[in-house]
Structure formats: structure tokens, C-alpha cells
Amino acid sequence: MYKKCLTCDFYIAKLNWAKFFIVMKLIAILTFACILQVSADTFAQKVSLNVKNVSLKEVFKLLTDQSDYDFVFSTTMLSDNNNITISTKNEPILSVLSKVLEGQNLSYVVKDKAIIVIKKEQTFAKTIFKLFPIKGKVVDSENGSPLLAITVKSKTSSTQTDKDGNFSINVEDGDVLTFSSIGFETNQVTVTGSEFITVMLKTSNTLLDNVVVVGYGSQKKENLSSSVVSIKTKDLNMVNAVSVDNLLQGRVAGLNVSTYTAQPGGGIAVNIRGSISPLGGSNPLYVLDGVPLTNNSSTDFTPSGGTAMRGFVDRNPLNNINPNDIESITVLKDASATAIYGSAAANGVILITTKKGVDGKVQVSYNASHAIQNMAPYIEQFDAEQFMINANRFGAERRLFDNNYAPFYGTVQDNGLNPHVPQFSAQDISAAGRGFNWIDHITRTGSIADHNISINGGNKNTKVFSSLNYFDQNALLENSGMRRIVGRVNLNQQIGKIVTFDLALSYSQINNDNVATGNQGGTQTNSPTLLRSAMAFAPTFTPYNDRGELNFSYDRRINNPEGYSLMTNTSQNKRLFAAPKLEVRISPALKASVIGGIDQTSTTAEFFVPRRANFDQAPTGNAEVGYAAVNNYSTEAFLNYDKSFRDGRHKISALLGGGYYSATGNYFGSVAVGFPTDQFGTANLAIASNRLLGQSNSSVNQPIRKLSQFTRLNYTFANKYIVDVTARRDGSSQFGENNRYGIFPGASFAWKINNETFFDNIKETVNELKFRTSYGSSGNDNIRGNQSMSLYGPGFATAPWNFLFGNEINTGVLQTQLGNPNISWETNVTFNIGLDFGLFNNRITGSVEYFNRTANDLLDFGILNINSPVSRIGLNIGSTRSQGFEFAINTQNITTKNFSWASNINLGTFKATWVSRNPDVPLLSYVGEKDAINSVYGWKTNGILRTPQDLLAVSTTQPNAVLGNLRYVDNNNDGQLDVKDVVNLGDFNPKGTFGINNIFRYKNLDLAVFIYGNYGGLGWDGWQAFNRPFDLGAPTPLNSSVRTVDVFTSFNTDGIYPSYALNVADGANPSGGNDFTMQSIYFARLKNVTLGYTLPNKFLGAKKVLQSAKLFVDFGNLGVITNFNGLDPEMERNNGPYPIARTISFGFNTKF
Amino acid sequence: MKTKFVYVLTLFFTLTACKKDLLVTEVKDQFTENNFLKTEADIKSALTPFYSLFGTDWGAADVATGNYIGSFNVALGGIDFITSKMTDDMFDVWKDPDLGSFAFGAATFNSNTQSVFFSRIQFVARATQLIDRLEKIEGVSDAVKNQYLGEMYCMRGWLLWILYDLYGPLNPILDASQLSNKEMQPRMTAEAYLAATEADLIKAIGLMPTVRYNGNLNNWGRVSKSTASMILLKLYVNTAKTPADWEKAKVIGTNLMGMGFSINNSYRNVFLEPANNEIIYAVPGNAGTFNWWFKLVLPSDAVIVNTITVRPGWGGMGMNWAFFDKYTPGDRRLETIASSYRRDNGGIRNRSNGLQYAIPMKYMRFVPTDQGFDWVMFRYADVLLYMAEITNELGSGAPNNTTIDYLKQVTDRANVTIPASALLSKQAFKDYVFEERAKELYFENGNRRQDMIRQGTFISNAIARGKPLATAKNLVFPIPANVIETSKGVLTQNNGYN
């Protein structure tokens, strides 16, 4: 029974539409490469044929009837063929067919269940491609067990292995078959004959480079349609690695990582594509081994009670994840990629995947390094002699100031009364010498010991990766450091044929020795820290007096820096993370997973100022013990469906899932003062007279709970066009009761241009070219859900609204908040367009993209009238936008046998601006509706008023100015300085951030040089803040920066900094700012230079116990190129920053 | 197998989609609208923050905004500290150039920061809100209700008076129906504002059952009839323009004199004897509270001051020698002011070897480690001096004996003889009373600024001290520039600060 094809003269037996497509494809083969040859005969179906002188057409019909095969042929093709006579019994069909076609100038190919008869063209025999089917089996190289769903690719087609590991594919002679799958090393086999082949695959130690973990699954890099960057940790510098986000600094275009403190394990500011939510926060969502960390805040806290002398302790919450355990990090940048994480994903998502065990011989790695840290130049303070000289000078100057004497400090004529009594006599000064250097006294050479052991192994059913990290840093400041132990066990257990159980388990403990640094607000007197104290304490004193007590400085409020070394200021941080996962492969295409997440972090902090520290604000001792914990629990279940149809022409990947998440936090602290003895420290708070008992407190943060459903559908057509659609529905207790649910959709499209035929002729040059674009929305749920409620509370524990009636302290309760039941998440809408390319056989790869990210319904406080009971209410209002370009390029500059040089460079730019503002908040007149979010406003300046002529020149605009005042620019020329002269001075955000990495290899030596930096952001002059001329001239002088001599004074009218005389004009400057101390900053930091030497095999010994070994030396933070005036363009620039270290590390990496 | 899993997953998704109550926002550490202000204890808690504004510790962060709200009575930043920088008595060691040189403008103070107390206008609205809720509260007796309502009226009146003193008439919300009105109202007229303040205080006097708490130490620290009367007296005296105004002042002053207060035998002991009969109102303090007074006034190397042993302080302020010289030798009040001290290195520091100011100890019992002590705010000597001033104003010529006697009770205790010249004319007596007020009430709650303004010497004296920027505008503070901007022009700036 033949049916005539309507549009051609082909006949198709037993036509069905499913087969029709195959046929169409074969027609294409016939048309364009019409000369084929039959070669293989391995088909099992057997037929019997006994005919005499029948036509070929008739023979085909008989064979069709006896077998499952259809025959496809052209009648014209058969017209000049001889009739057939044959007699066979129970022979394989293809063998029969071969006999039939013998000498007929015809051949055939088999495609699935179709046999296509084609012409044999002898003349083209050498140039034709000859397709023939080959069968085989893929097995695990360790145990020979069949491997399922391995992708097998030939030059012309691809398929996957079935559950028994079998495959069948059409090949041509000499074709190279590629076998690949996630978790296995790719293997290639050259086809030489037609025999059944068995291919062994090795389990891969590393995920394949071209596979990227995305939310709830993975994708091939080449098939990504959204903005996703994946980093393998093997490409990162792991020397002294403390936290994963630090490692990412400068590595990903658009990922802005800023190290703002040099504290060991200090906090890091991370944002993706700019921070555009004024109140919602800008931290990306971290997903650790598939578990979204709903609350990723640090549990480290600054003790709250008593008087402030601990500065701020700021730790990175990711310190408790051992970076050495991490296999890969994926940064999801656009909303199409992040929408799968819905309401938590507006600031992007960082997926962290830890290493997994592999099947095979047990492998032990031991990496160790030791580092020495030296302090980069710090702010220089006066030595004793200079301190005394300048205290006298500035003391005399202060007298002029105190009495408003003309011409520098007022209009009063100096009558010579109240003469200045110099603080220090000439003898004192001549005897002073350099005195005591407090900064030197409190700093030291730091050291870091870092040891990592990992053991990796397993069999086909059980695979384990386990590791232990010990990190011990004695940081630059005395008594400052961190010790970390992190252990991990990642288990992968195959249960039966279709069920796998994974467990990622890690536990860490960090013991921090805290030294408070930085700016906790206030001054060095009312908010002292170690460094503030060391900078202000007079260099004329040594730590102890003759009686063995700690000395006071002239101003008793300056704590003796030595006193800090008597303090206890420690915190112990623990984190338990467990992610059990059950995966069931219901069919080759369908997989069900259930994953749980337990993430418990806690910190116990102990703080004790002993009596003998002699701190003026804690004369009888001060103790605080506190505990803070953050717990995340989650459970998710999802189905993945991956299927290729029609020989991979259509690929569908689908996801459907749901999850429940809960995060809680709590804190309690107990404060005590009035210790009769230092003996017990924090061990016995009960002996304190405890007059701060009222400040003991505890609190439970509101729990966050979320319920979610999510789905994704990804469709690839012909390996050219990719469409991806995602949606997530989140319900969250963070949102107001009228707005509890939100839906976050995203879609993306990619076109792999290089797979188009018209691209063939330039494929040699441009081997990869992909265009992609996406659009989607995600939410920022970093809001306080209780903003939906009106609340009444007792206020802050440290400064409660209390009052004493009689002898009883009463607690006050005030309305803390006006509720807005409609409050909800912020919505980020991102448009992304990009091009990925690979040139010269991927010697140059990279991407360019543009994004436009708009935050709508910004959570902001609506400002109610200042005279109303609660002057603000949480609202969703306003809109901001960040847009920019990202550029990344990886090049293999030189690749010879002995020498290679590779580079990768990335650059991300963004500008974050307002789109629309809260209409309830009247804009200040000088603020533009669409200004940059971090705009700086102020008056322009034009130097210092140095001469009476200068004063005369500004007599209309600055009538009360005195010498040494800043000269302000009357920008609108209206003859007066006021709000109308305030201008937008620029943007605090840098215009762009970049990273440049170069890797050189010569024989066994390799050298990596890594630079990162940014440019174009405004910053404050970093030196002026340390000049304290007024305090230096006080009756109780404080030490000051050596640059204080550059302040304009009556005795130094060439000073470059304005005098401390009041600038009366300032009272009319509502912005409070001016450009005198501002500058546009750029910097490039040489973050790491690493030189490594890999031991040649001949050194490893014949038995190969040691499989590989590498020695290295690493220089960290070698220097900065910058135009910044100050200590460091990036780190703390405020009062008393943590000193910045330069690090040299030596170490080795070994494998056994 | 397959179907089972699909079933389990379906069940899971269904569950996650349906459990709505899981998502209810929970707040565990605060009261909500539904459970607050139900009991007398709640009422006490709700009242306490208004008192807390007058505490002697630094202050508190406003629970709604996180902005720091400094206490009115914190030694280092309270009303007295701020205003004394602008008067003749204080030597500002730390220097606040803005205030001391009268160089401040509207942009100098910002309502979001500590500022100069402007943001306390919010507490007036909070008081209005609480009064409204107390009026409507059920389940407590009328006596209890009236007690707390009276206290709240007193607190609101007091806040209104302080704000008037610093800023002139503002636009506080006094009507509960206006609490959620988004439209800001313009400033009240001075007459209406003062009338409202007066009404609150009169209401408070009527509602509060207790005259004074000197004998009832469990409630020491609560406002009473006498407290409200004292505030009212200050309001009358400082705003009096006509004889009728002075008459009103006289009535309330006379009432106060009949409330059982008396002048203490010893000036020094007024500040040392707890709840003594001269004290009308004091902020209570004990080891559980803070007071930074000694830190403020004691030099950083002082160990003995006027025979009492102290621990060195931070030396933030002193008394100008010129002001110190107003006291005649033998004035008993000098017992509380030191002109020299023993340094921690053993030496003596005094006027002749570099001490630039006298030390205004006032409280002659050193309290270590910044613990609180009763902080005297209103006292009977102040009433007597006001009565001398009031009756002198109401008289037509030289003061009569009653008038002189008010003054004499104060001067006698100080061992000061009133010079005959002071009794010769109404003006001479007035001037003398002001001098006496300065010496008697030094560094007490900003009295000096009020007195100098009333006397008309606040600006002229500043200019004479070499502060040429002082002008009439400085009689009140500017409203912070950002408040003016955000009020969309409804709130107008004080004259001269535009």
C-alpha cells in the first residue's frame, strides 16, 4: 500500500506524520548530498524472500510487509534498474537488501525505521560523505555500569543513551563521536568501522566548563539566553580566601564588590548592576547548594550597652563558608534569570555550588599557605616634639579664636589680656624627642595560616567529598584576628536505579578577636575606638606610669590604647548548613527532586572592659554578653522535564516546583557595670553592682515566612533559537496583609547565529556568535513586613524612653510606626540585550551587553507632617533606574608548548538615577527630579580667602568672612549665597568598575597578575578628616595628623586647608556641602600577583603517591594607582580606619 | 512509582498554595493597635516617654524615625547648655562656634539630627493623641483617668511653652481630629498659641489631685498642681506686656506661695537634700540613671574642688570670670562655685596660672561614675524672685516692703545686702532683681537666656562681648531649613532667618 507524496514523486510506505519529518529531512540529504553508500548491516530483523524477476519496487514492498521498515525511494531512480531474482531464508533484512541492490548502482541508508534507497555515484566516491549507523554502549569507566542520558554526537546528528547505556547513531567513516554529560569527562572516539563500540566515561572532577548551574537546574553555557556569568573557583586566586564574595571582586562585569574595611573577615558591600533601592537594600540573594538563604545577614553584632568604646564590628556573613569547598559560582544578572527566585531576586542572585564526590580512586588534596602581613603606610600623627610645638602654636591660635580677635577670627581687637599660657615649656619640648608612637605600639606584623584538606572518592553508588579548613589570622592590630574551622561532607548516594540522595553538610566555627575600628558616629572622645584613641593619645606619654597604672592623656576621655589590650572583645560564630536532597528519575526525561535546607548561624559575643583598663567612661568595668542567631529553614520540591525530539531538533526543558521558607532571628544581651574586681571577666556578671540591669534586653525579630510556586519552560529549536519563559509566585509574611502575593515573570530569547548556514563561510573566524535578549521582573522583599501594622514599642534598649519615679524606673512605650496595610515589595523590571562571541576557535571569547533595570514601587517612607505623631509611613512609591554596559573578554594571547599567556578583562558601567519621586516628599529645590541616586549637592568653592583683598572681593556674598575661610562661588550671580547656589556636584557611585587578569605560563612556572578598580565616582578628601587643629590647641590637647600644619592659621597663611574659623556663610547652605573636599576618584589595585611552580612528574617519585604538587608565592595588595588624596580610595576613609595590609604568602597545593 | 511521585508532588504544591495563615505577619516584641492601652500600667507606660524627654541622660533614639532625641536636661546638650552658650555666664571650653558667635542660620540645624529641640513638636501631637485616647478609655476609674489626663495636659502645656520660648508660636496639633490630616496648618498666632498653652496648664491644675510630691517620695518626679502652676507662672512672666498680664502672673505666683513651699536655710543644701521643701520639681535620679553634670563642669585634671574630692571630668564648660565677679565676697552661693582646684599632678590651678573660668559646681556632693541625682528644675526661690519682679512691675514707683521682702528672702540666705540704690526706683529694683536672678539661678534650665531677653539685654550684651553677628532675630531659633522646605511653604520661617 503506497501513498503518493503530493508534492514530489517519492513514495512513502505506511506513512504517518511523525515519520514524515524524518522523510523530509532525508529528502534534504538526498537533494543536497545525493550520493550515498550503504555499508552497515547490523540490524536484527530477519526476512525470507523468494522471488524471480520482479521489480525493485515489488521487492521493497515485500520487505516492508515482513519487517517494521518503511522504504523511501524515487520511482525515477528505479526506472533503469534490472529486475531481481533472489531466494533467502531468515536472513537479516539489511543483508538481503544488500544482495538485492548488488550491482544495481543503488545504495541505501537507514534512518530510524526507514530505509532510504539512494543512488550510488561511483565518480564521487572519494568526496562523498558516507552515513552509516553505528551502535554502542556507554559505561562508567570505574565499574562498567551503564550510563543513562549521555549525549552522543556525531558530525551530523546527536542522540542520548537509554537506561541500559545503549545508543545508535549515524556516522560517516572517520567521524569523531563525542560523549558528554554533566558530571563526566567528555570522551571522543573516532569511528573506523561499523562494529558495536563500547565507550567508557570517566567521572569528572569538575563540572564541565560549559555547563552552568542556574536556578533549579543547569544549562549549557552556549544555550543560555539570559545574562548569567559562571565562575569556576579553579580560576580564582584561593590564597588566604576568607569569603566567596571577596574572591569575586573584579571578576564579573556588573558585579560590584567593595571592600570597605580591612578588618579580618570584614564586611563587604556587594551589588549587582548598581544599588537602586534607597531603603530596600542591595544585597543579592545567595543560593547555597540550591538552598536560597532567605536571611543572609551577619549575626555578628556590636555590643550595645554601656558607654561606647568598641567601634563597629562588621563581619561578612559568608565567612563561614569555606571558599575552597566551592566548585562554581553563578551570577544571575537579569530578571529573566532571576525571576525564578521571584520576590527575593531584584538585586540578582548568586548561586554557590560546592564540590561533589566522584567515583573512583580516593584522592586527597592538601593545600597550605602561610602569609605575612605588613601594614601599608598609615595616617601619620605628630611625634612628641612636634606635638608639643604644635599644641602650643594651635593653643595660641585658639586664644585668638576664643576671643573673636581680628583679623582672623572676628572683629575684636586683641587687647593682650588673657594671654596664652603655653601648654609646654621650651625645656619640655627640647627634652621630648620622638616620644611614644602609639600607632606602632598597637600594630604588629600579621600572619595567616591557611590549611585545606579534602578527601574525595567513592564507588558507583556512594560518592563523598569531605574537607576541612583551618584558617588562623593574627591581624595587623594587636588582639585582632580570626580563627576558622570549617568541615564539610558532601554525600551522593545512589539508591536503586532511579533514586539518588544528596546531602551537603557543613559546620563552621569562627573565633573572632575583635578590635573595634572605624566610625561608629560621634567623636574619638564620646565614641572611642582603639585607633581613634591611638591617634589622639598624646605621644608624650608611655602606656604605664611609675605605679604600674595606665596613664591618662591630657584629655582623660581619650582611652589609653594599651587599655584595649586588657579588654575582652571576642565573638564566636557558628554555622550549620545542611541541604538534603532526594532526586527520583521517574523516566529518562522526568526527574522529581525534593530539597530541604537548614541553615543556622549564631554568634556569642563577650565584651569586658576591666577596671584596670582605666577607661574614663567605664571606671568600674563594663561587661556585655550577647547572643544572636539567624535560622533559615526551607523545603522545595520540583519536577524537571528534559526531552529532545526529532533528533535534537526540538528540545524542551521544563520546571515546575514549589517551596516553603522560614527565617527567624533573635538576639539577647546582658549588660553589667560596677565590677568590684577584674578577676572574673564576663564569667560572673552577677558580681557587678548591675546598675544597668535595666538595659539587659532580649528581642525576637519577626519571622519571615514565604510560600512559593515557580515554573520555567525552555524551548530550543534546531539548536538555533532558544526561548525561555519563567514565572514565580511568592506569598510572603514580609508583605502587607492586602498585598500578600506577587507574581514575577521573565522571558528571554537567544539566537545562535553561528548555527545558521549562511554563517558557514566565516565559521573559521567566528566560531560562536549568539544574540540574546530578555525582559522580566523580580522583587525586592527586603522590607519590614510589619510596616503594614501600627506598633507601639519601648524603644531601643540602649536608650530607652524610661523615667524614674521615686526609686522605680518606668518603661515608656511610644508609637513606633504607623501601619500601611498595602505595603508590598519593590518590583525590578530589567531589559537586557547581549552578544556572546567566540573567535578563532575560541581563542577570543567574550560578551557585550546592555541592561536597563528599573525599580518600581520603591519602598520609601512617606514623610508626614513634622508636627504629626509619627512623621513617616512606609509606602511603595517612586522609581529608580540603573542602566549600563558590560563587557567581558577572555583571550588566549599566546599558546605555545612552553609559553602561554591568557587574559581576561571585564568592565561594567552603570548609572543609577531617579525616574520618579515620592510625590509626598517635596524635593529640595536644588535636587533634580531625575538626578543620580547618590548625587552630592553643595556650593562650589574657589580656594581660600587669604588676603584682605580677597575679603573685599567677596564683601557682598560673604560679608562676615574672615581670613582663612573658604571662598564660595555665587553660582547664579545674584550677589548672595543661598540655596540657589547649591549645585549637583556629582555622583558618589563610580561610573565603572573593572578587573584585569593575566596568566602567564612558562614550562612549569605560572604567573597570575590580577588588577581591579573603578573610576568616576566622587569621594571625600581622605586626609582632612584627620586634621584636628582645634583639639590640638585645646587646654587638654589631642594629637593630630602631621598634615594639620597645612591648615590656614594666623601663623601659616599659606595653609592649604581652610582655617577653623567659622564660615558664617555656611548657615545659609542647606545642603551642608561644598566641593572643596570632594574629588572624582579612580583607582586600580594590584590585588594579587601569584607565582607558581608545578613540580615536574620526575620529582614525584616512581610510585606516584604524590600525584601532583605545586609551590607558590603570592603578593596581595601590592599597590594602588590612584588620584585619591588619602589613605585608601576604597576602604574606610573615616576616623580610625583599620590599617590596610600588604600580604606575602607562601604555600603549596598537593594531591595524593 | 511514577504516579505515586506525581501524587506526592501535587499534594505538596496544593499545600504550599493554600496555607494562607502561614503568611500572617507576626510581631512579637511590640504592642499592636489591638492590645495596647488597656490597663493602668499601659497608661503609665504611655505617659513615661513624655517625662523621659526631661531626663538627665543623653536622650533616646526616636522609635519611629531612629533620630536621636536629646534630653532637655542632659548636662552636655540640654536646653541650659545650648542657651547658656549665648549668654554672659558660660565659658564654652569646647566651643560651639555656631551658637557662641550667633553665626547660625536656618541651615545650621537639621530636624533629622539633634538640632535645637525643634522635633519635639512631634511630642505635642503625641500628647494630643494620648489625651484623646485617655478621654475615651474605658475600664479605669475617673480618679485614675483624671490623674493621668491632668499629667498629660501639664506635659503638653510644658512642651508648648518650651517650644514657644525657643521658636515662637508654631503649628502644633492640639485637636485630635487633625492628627491624620495630611494638610499642614499654618503657624498659630502668638495669642492663640499662648492661650492654648495656658488652657492646658489650667486644665492640668484642675485635674491633678496632688499639690506636690515632696512628702510622697514614691511618686517623686511626677508633675503636680505646683509644677503646672510654676510653668504657667513662667509663661505669664516671660510674655507679660500689660498690667493685666502681670496681674495674672501675680495670682498664680501667690497661689504657688500658698502651696507649702519654703526657702531652704542653705543655698548649698537646696541641691543636696532630697525633695527638700524648696523644690517644686526635680527630675529624680539614682544609681540606675545617668547624669553627666560632673563630667561637664570638672576639668580633666581636677581631683579636689572646693574641698570635695572628685574624679576628673571632661571640662566642657565653665563660668566666665566676668560673671563670677558679679558675686560679692561672702556670698554663700560662692560655696558652690570654685575659682581654683587641685590638679591630679598635685598642683593648684587658678585664675593666675591659666584657669580661664570658674567652675560652677552647684551640686556639692560628687556623684561618681555618672550616676543620676535629683536634678532641680523649679524651686521656690525662683517664685520669690518672680514675685519681686511682678509686684515691682505692678507698682508705680519704688518697690514697697512686700516686694522687697520677696527679694530679701533670697538675698538674706545668700548673705547679700541689697544696696540702697537698688531700692530707689522701679527700674533700679528691676535691674537688681535681674542681677540677683542671674546669681541665684546660674546654670539652671536656661533661665539666664529668658531673663536677658525679658530684660532686653540679650543682644546688646552679646555685641558688647564681641559677638557682632548677634541681632534681634536671635531671640528665637530658626526653624530648620529642611522643615521649611518640606512644609511646602505652609510653615513660615522666623523673621531674619530667610
Interface residues (C-beta under 8 A of the other chain):
Chain A: F401 D402 N403 N404 G410 T411 V412 N418 V421 I498 T525 F552 Y554 D555 R556 R557 V584 I586 S587 L590 A592 V594 D616 P619 T620 A637 L639 L656 G657 G658 G659 Y660 V673 G674 S689 R691 L692 L693 G694 S699 V700 N701 Q702 P703 R705 K706 L707 S708 Q709 G731 S732 S733 Q734 F735 G736 E737 R740 G785 N786 S788 M789 S790 L791 Y792 G793 P794 G795 F796 A799 P800 W801 N802 F803 L804 F805 G806 N807 E808 I809 N810 T811 G812 V813 L814 Q815 T816 Q817 L818 G819 I863 L864 N865 I866 N867 S868 P869 V870 S871 R872 V921 P922 L924 S925 N960 V979 F1030 A1034 P1035 T1036 L1062 V1064 D1066 G1067 A1068 N1069 P1070 S1071 G1072
Chain B: M1 K2 F5 V6 L9 F12 F13 T16 A17 K19 K20 L22 L23 V24 T25 E26 V27 K28 D29 Q30 F31 T32 E33 F36 L37 D42 K44 S45 A46 L47 T48 P49 Y51 S52 F54 G55 D57 W58 G59 A60 A61 V63 A64 T65 V93 K95 P97 D98 S101 A103 F104 G105 A106 A107 T108 N110 S111 S119 I121 Q122 V124 A125 R126 T128 Q129 L170 N171 P172 I173 L179 S180 K182 M184 L217 N218 N219 W220 G221 R222 V283 P284 G285 N286 A287 G288 T289 P299 S300 D301 R311 P312 G313 W314 G315 D344 N353 G354 Q356 P368 T369 Q371 G372 G466 K467 P468 L469 A481 N482 V483 E485 T486 S487 K488
